């Protein structure tokens, strides 16, 4: 008597869509995917032991059900992971390939009901690449459509704080026809801007101030990140900007600016002052510098080493503490600065203010403008061109190596090593480019800033005596970037 043993293949199904809306659409719906999987298992006479379902982007490798599925098939008796299309398994070619090969080593294959990817690694490589390219094309289409909508004045996402949409019914659906200012919220935004521009306090201090005064938001108390997000959003000056939040995973996105979509809460002048104030604080992040009762803290710098000059209080003399400015580096170590650069505050501050007052003369400012010239701008533009060329070369090398990987001229380890080095180089170049572009922008706009210098200096000098030190400092910081002082008392000013 002959006994025949029949082995039944055990399948695990994996179905996925990116959004809830896609779950109900056409060929990619969850119901369609599961139906195709069940039909294929039935046709092969197999057993479907479990189906895992994710509503997550395929670009995410931390999808919860995907991770559960991987763990399950390695621990249980499973022969095949079955999907409708390979792009349901994932959208990143390297993830698809590495997971497929890893499962294969455990005797588990990955198959697709509507694609022939079995028993051919070259075909698998092609389909993995197609899945990745499809993800990229989908993202590009979405971004292009969102950009086109933005150009037409359509705001995507939730309403910005301070505004509410006014809708009308058109063709049977509600359409936003305009945006309206929410007065109580606009009042809070103006107070945020005032506290930053006039009181010279940071985001956390603004949040604490508003919370203590009962000026809370509907969703709860204020936090520093929310304050920063609101005050950095140009929508409060009436300008809608699309593409502000760049994603490093994608090519640089065009900034689309559309005025007139939102009514302004701040004037252009108020907005410019606010941004300049926040930029100054970002350049000198320590709160103690801004709260200090030393007028030139955060501004005074040692002419010998370029380090900061810190305000120090010593023993009292005639009932008053001795106040001075000292080079921080010289205090820490002679190797850092060999000069004991220290100056009494009562003499140093008047010297700087007197020297500053000379620039209230438009003729002297015109001479300063001529001295600055275009030399610095030309140098920065030359460096910018070289860095942009270097970035294009790095991108070209990456695509060459990717082609070598697909053609098996490089293995994954070699590709990863080369790409890791290139990624570090690219990060360094991009960081320097960002700094350089900001410096170039400031240099190119310096001409306008310097021509308005006499008026700003005159305003400061006239109001200085009536101002408390923190407010006078905030005003002075908008004019001076640094005041360099040498041991012989010589002073040089660097204007913003």
Secondary structure, DSSP 8 states (H G I E B T S, - for coil): ---------EEEEEEEESSTTGGGSTTTSHHHHHHHHHHHHHHTT-EEEEEEEEES-TT-TT-HHHHHHHHHHHHS---EEEESSHHHH-S-HHHHHHHHHHHHHTT-EEEETTB--TT-HHHHHHHHHHHHHHHHHHHHHHHHHHHHHHHTT---SS--TTEEEEEEEETTEEEEEEEEE-HHHHHHHHHHHHHHHTS---HHHHHHHHHHTT--BTTB---HHHHHHHHT-GGGGTEEEE--S--TTS-----EEEETSS--SS-HHHHHHHHHHHHHHHHT--HHHHH-S-TTTTTEEETTT--BEEEEEEEEETTEEEEEEEEHHHHH-TTT--S--EEEHHHHHHHHHHHHHGGGSHHHHHHHHHHHTTHHHHHHHHHHHHHHHHHHHHHHHHHHHHHHHHTTSS-HHHHHHHHHHHHHHHHHHHHHHHHHHHHHHHHHHHHHHHHTHHHHHHHHHHHGGGS-HHHHHHHHHTTEEEEEE-TT--EEEEE-
